[in-house]
Amino acid sequence: MNAPLICDLLVVGAGPAGSAAARAAARQGVSVLLAERRRRVGLPVRCAEFAPLPVGKYIDWSGPEITVQTVKAMRTFLPGADPLENLFPGAMIRRDRFDQELARQAVTAGARLETGLQIYWRTPEGIWARDGNREVLIRPRVIIGADGPCSQVARWMGQKPGPFLIAAQVSLKLAGPLDHTRVYFHPEISGGYGWVFPKGDRANVGVGLEAGRSGALKAILEGFKRQRLEEGLVQAPARPAGGGLVPVGGLKDLWQENLILAGDAAGTCHPISGAGVGNALISGELAGDAAAAAVIQGTREPLKNYRDELGSLLGPSLSRAAAKRREMIRAWNGADFNGLIRKNWIAFREYYRR
Ligand SMILES: Cc1cc2nc3c(=O)[nH]c(=O)nc-3n(C[C@H](O)[C@H](O)[C@H](O)COP(=O)(O)OP(=O)(O)OC[C@H]3O[C@@H](n4cnc5c(N)ncnc54)[C@H](O)[C@@H]3O)c2cc1C
């Protein structure tokens, strides 16, 4: 084993949360190690790739390298009802390039990015990581867990992963251009929904459902895809386009000793819509600033403040959504399916009623 790696801040995971955190902290002059277990940041893509407009505050995504097309609205489809259209502007992005650009900006700001480095163990000597057969000991002063839905850092804090939606997706050619995203609810897509998100001349077509029903995922995606083919919206053949876990439990406990969490590791993904890129950036940037302040001031107070600040910023909307999700799951197989979705899906006015 080589000499331990010493750094002020270890950021675990170079997704949007981790890279935003590393960028923010490095800009304040602290030494940052950004550890990513994948060999290439952003790959494979596990995302439907819609990013809402405010994400542009964190990264210039307007160029064609990242943005494939803009989107104006979202259409919601319920069985036997006319679709509802809401303004919901944003962009369909190349998520791999989006993540890579954020990581590049973190490095430009001074962070050291190590890909292929998996963090796995915490002992009194430090944090242990491996890169193939190479064992690495890291001695950071502060650690940000931005390691996604099954966060190792959250486990060190005594937290269990989940609850989750499980999602799968394919890419299909569109029959014609689409300027909106489409979301479909059906009793079979248990606790979740199907989507068609346009990406130029193709679309990401997927379903997400309660993780407990993962055995049905393949068949439900197949059925959903067949319906979209039959209605002439898309054309075969399909290409696989990734899938994964979406944490839908709401905010976790964000701080313990010298550890803080950001992004999916912190439960910032919206429990109803499953959208997580925006909140990953918000929490990542705040976490990076807090970690840098903790290092510079030599106290843990900024980490505690981060917990309080993010809690008041995102806590109310995420806990409302988590409560809505519990209500939705309880009544999913009830008589009034469309009424249930109207009360519990963000596109309907009923969602916002007290
Ligand atoms: C199928 C699917 C579709 C989605 N579609 C959308 C969408 O259209 N719009 C949207 O806003 N959100 C979407 N989401 C949610 C969104 O992708 C996440 O909320 C977002 O990626 C969270 O960013 P993050 O940085 O917190 O975590 P991640 O993007 O998961 O990044 C975590 C990183 O940590 C790394 N890592 C994990 N463990 C370790 C370790 N031990 N050591 C080192 N590195 C580690 C991982 O390799 C990964 O790169 C979707 C999710 C899924 C699964």
PDBQT file of the ligand as one rigid body, heavy atoms in Angstrom, charges set to zero:
ROOT
HETATM    1  C1  LIG A 401     -34.075   5.541 -14.816  1.00  0.00    +0.000 C 
HETATM    2  C2  LIG A 401     -33.946   6.892 -14.152  1.00  0.00    +0.000 A 
HETATM    3  C3  LIG A 401     -34.437   8.007 -14.813  1.00  0.00    +0.000 A 
HETATM    4  C4  LIG A 401     -34.287   9.292 -14.216  1.00  0.00    +0.000 A 
HETATM    5  N1  LIG A 401     -34.696  10.376 -14.919  1.00  0.00    +0.000 NA
HETATM    6  C5  LIG A 401     -34.515  11.621 -14.413  1.00  0.00    +0.000 A 
HETATM    7  C6  LIG A 401     -34.837  12.771 -15.183  1.00  0.00    +0.000 A 
HETATM    8  O1  LIG A 401     -35.269  12.689 -16.339  1.00  0.00    +0.000 OA
HETATM    9  N2  LIG A 401     -34.639  14.000 -14.623  1.00  0.00    +0.000 N 
HETATM   10  C7  LIG A 401     -34.135  14.128 -13.358  1.00  0.00    +0.000 A 
HETATM   11  O2  LIG A 401     -33.998  15.272 -12.869  1.00  0.00    +0.000 OA
HETATM   12  N3  LIG A 401     -33.816  13.054 -12.605  1.00  0.00    +0.000 NA
HETATM   13  C8  LIG A 401     -33.958  11.794 -13.122  1.00  0.00    +0.000 A 
HETATM   14  N4  LIG A 401     -33.575  10.699 -12.391  1.00  0.00    +0.000 N 
HETATM   15  C9  LIG A 401     -32.949  10.911 -11.078  1.00  0.00    +0.000 C 
HETATM   16  C10 LIG A 401     -31.513  11.423 -11.243  1.00  0.00    +0.000 C 
HETATM   17  O3  LIG A 401     -30.822  10.654 -12.199  1.00  0.00    +0.000 OA
HETATM   18  C11 LIG A 401     -30.784  11.383  -9.896  1.00  0.00    +0.000 C 
HETATM   19  O4  LIG A 401     -31.582  12.035  -8.941  1.00  0.00    +0.000 OA
HETATM   20  C12 LIG A 401     -29.403  12.067  -9.993  1.00  0.00    +0.000 C 
HETATM   21  O5  LIG A 401     -28.539  11.306 -10.798  1.00  0.00    +0.000 OA
HETATM   22  C13 LIG A 401     -28.811  12.234  -8.609  1.00  0.00    +0.000 C 
HETATM   23  O6  LIG A 401     -27.484  12.707  -8.724  1.00  0.00    +0.000 OA
HETATM   24  P1  LIG A 401     -26.400  12.299  -7.618  1.00  0.00    +0.000 P 
HETATM   25  O7  LIG A 401     -25.147  12.983  -7.987  1.00  0.00    +0.000 OA
HETATM   26  O8  LIG A 401     -26.968  12.486  -6.277  1.00  0.00    +0.000 OA
HETATM   27  O9  LIG A 401     -26.237  10.714  -7.780  1.00  0.00    +0.000 OA
HETATM   28  P2  LIG A 401     -25.699   9.854  -8.998  1.00  0.00    +0.000 P 
HETATM   29  O10 LIG A 401     -25.970  10.518 -10.286  1.00  0.00    +0.000 OA
HETATM   30  O11 LIG A 401     -26.251   8.489  -8.778  1.00  0.00    +0.000 OA
HETATM   31  O12 LIG A 401     -24.138   9.840  -8.786  1.00  0.00    +0.000 OA
HETATM   32  C14 LIG A 401     -23.539   9.095  -7.750  1.00  0.00    +0.000 C 
HETATM   33  C15 LIG A 401     -22.149   8.704  -8.199  1.00  0.00    +0.000 C 
HETATM   34  O13 LIG A 401     -21.477   8.078  -7.108  1.00  0.00    +0.000 OA
HETATM   35  C16 LIG A 401     -20.718   6.991  -7.595  1.00  0.00    +0.000 C 
HETATM   36  N5  LIG A 401     -20.490   6.070  -6.469  1.00  0.00    +0.000 N 
HETATM   37  C17 LIG A 401     -21.422   5.329  -5.827  1.00  0.00    +0.000 A 
HETATM   38  N6  LIG A 401     -20.860   4.637  -4.825  1.00  0.00    +0.000 NA
HETATM   39  C18 LIG A 401     -19.543   4.954  -4.828  1.00  0.00    +0.000 A 
HETATM   40  C19 LIG A 401     -18.440   4.549  -4.022  1.00  0.00    +0.000 A 
HETATM   41  N7  LIG A 401     -18.588   3.690  -3.007  1.00  0.00    +0.000 N 
HETATM   42  N8  LIG A 401     -17.204   5.054  -4.304  1.00  0.00    +0.000 NA
HETATM   43  C20 LIG A 401     -17.037   5.944  -5.344  1.00  0.00    +0.000 A 
HETATM   44  N9  LIG A 401     -18.065   6.341  -6.147  1.00  0.00    +0.000 NA
HETATM   45  C21 LIG A 401     -19.300   5.871  -5.884  1.00  0.00    +0.000 A 
HETATM   46  C22 LIG A 401     -21.587   6.430  -8.713  1.00  0.00    +0.000 C 
HETATM   47  O14 LIG A 401     -20.831   5.637  -9.630  1.00  0.00    +0.000 OA
HETATM   48  C23 LIG A 401     -22.152   7.690  -9.342  1.00  0.00    +0.000 C 
HETATM   49  O15 LIG A 401     -21.350   8.168 -10.394  1.00  0.00    +0.000 OA
HETATM   50  C24 LIG A 401     -33.695   9.415 -12.938  1.00  0.00    +0.000 A 
HETATM   51  C25 LIG A 401     -33.232   8.274 -12.270  1.00  0.00    +0.000 A 
HETATM   52  C26 LIG A 401     -33.329   7.032 -12.868  1.00  0.00    +0.000 A 
HETATM   53  C27 LIG A 401     -32.789   5.823 -12.148  1.00  0.00    +0.000 C 
ENDROOT
TORSDOF 0
